[in-house]
Amino acid sequence: MIINTKNTKYYQWGNNCQAWTFIQSENVIVKEELMPPHTEEQLHFHNETEQFFYILEGKATFLLENGKVSLLKNEGIKISAKQIHKIGNETSEDLRFLVMSFPGNMNDRINIQH
């Protein structure tokens, strides 16, 4: 079956951010997400889950334990388990990206209050 943003699970999060879940299993979760200008997620980490983010459009800024990293279209970053992180869109353009999580545990997220 062909999977796209029109025929898969959709939800909104944060400040008008959008997500489409393409694959969700115990092994992997694959999503496409769209973040409007000047939005960000909450700082967090995963105990067991590793993630890979791949930028489709725009510029992403990741806040990591050792500082900020910016990614452009066609660039990716691996986030290790237990690595504190958050993705943000500090620009005036939309940010669109893929995020893959291994394994596919939806409950493995610990938010950090700041």
N, C-alpha and C positions, 0 to 999 in steps of 0.2 A: 504494500500500500504506500502511495505517495503521501508524505507528511509535510504539512506547511502550516503557516500561522492561521489559516482559515479553518482548518479541520482538527485542531488539537486543543488540549486544555489550556485555557487562558485565565490569568488573574492579574489584578493590580496590586501594587505594594508601594509603600513609602508615599512620596509626593508625586502622584500621577505616573509612577514608573509602571511598566507593563512587562509581563512574562508569558511565554508560551512553552509548555512542557512537551517536547518531542518524544522523548523516551524516558520512562521511569520504571526501573527494575531494582532488584536488590544489588545488582552489580554496578549500575551506572544511572545517572540522571543527566539528560542533555536538554538544555533550555536555550531559547533565544530571548534576550531581554532588551528593552528600550528604556533609556533614561533621558528625560527631558533636560534642557539646560539647567545648570546650577542645582543639581540634585545629588544625593549621596545616600548610601546605606549606612546602617549602624556598624560600628566597629565590633568585630566578633572573631571567633575561631571555631574550628571543628576538631573534636578529639581524635577521630579516626579517618575522616574524609579528606582526600586530596582533591584539588580542583585545578582545572585548566580554563583560563579565560582567553578568548580569541576575538579581537576587535574587527567588526565588519564595517562600521562607519563611525566617524568622529574620533575623539581623543579621550581616553580613560586615564584617570589619575588614581593610583592605588596608594593608600596609606598603609605602610608596613611597619614592623617593629623598628627597622633601621632607616626609616625616612620615606619619602615619596618617590614613586616611579610612574612615569607617563608612558602610555602605549598609544601608538597610532594605528590606523587601518592596516590590516594584514600582519599585525604583531600579536604575540601571545605571551602569557605568563603562567607558570605553575605555582600554585599555592600549596604548601605542604600541610599535612595534618599538624594541628597545634600552633600553626603560624597565625598570629594576630593580623587582621587585614580588614580593609573595606575598599570598595570601589566608589568613585565619584565622577561626576561630569562637571568640571569647573568652567566649561565653555558655554558659548551662546548657541551651539548647534546640538542636535540630538546625538546621543551615543547609543549605538546598536552593537551587541556582542553575543557570542555564544559562550555558555559556561557548561562545563562537563564536570560532574562530581563522581568520584570513585571511592568507596562503593556508594550505592544509591540509598543512603539513609537520610530521609527527610528530617529526622529529629536530632541529627548530630550538629547542633549549632548552639554556641554559648555566646550570648550578647554581652558586651562589656559596657558598663555604664561609665560615662565620663562627664 
